[in-house]
Amino acid sequence: MKRFLVRLLINSLALWLTTLIVAGVSVVSYSPDDTLATVLTYLLVALIFGVVNAVVGNFIRIVAFPIYLLTLGLIALVVNALLLLLVAWISSLIGFGLVVDGFWWGVLGAIVLGLLSWLIGVLLRPLVGRAR
């Protein structure tokens, strides 16, 4: 449970930084003037992203394994962009959340989000490891 919460916070922070860096990726809060609502929106979008990545992403990676081998893993950029677009679509169904302006913004957003999530995870690993 602790690992799940840490991952959720890391993904939320990485998503927030991604929206600051990538112009075509943004998060729309249900109450933009309320800081708590904005934070909760980022946490909700990160939760949706984690569920989609765990369920759909892993299924695609298993089924498309030969394509991953043929493209030397470059198809992962397309898959991650499509997963980001899927999260944007799912969050749009509830009326707020992730907004991606197009496929190529999704590719760039997925790259930046992945790199930031990895970097934050590496930086926080010593802190999380000591808390056990």
Protein Blocks (a to p, Z undefined) as FASTA:
>chain_A
ZZmmmmmmmmmmmmmmmmmmmmkbccddfblklmklmmmmmmmmmmmmmmmmmmmmmmmm
mmmmmmmmmnnommmmmmmmmmmmmmmmmmmmnopacddfbjklmmmmmmmmmmmmmmmm
mmmmmmmmmmZZ
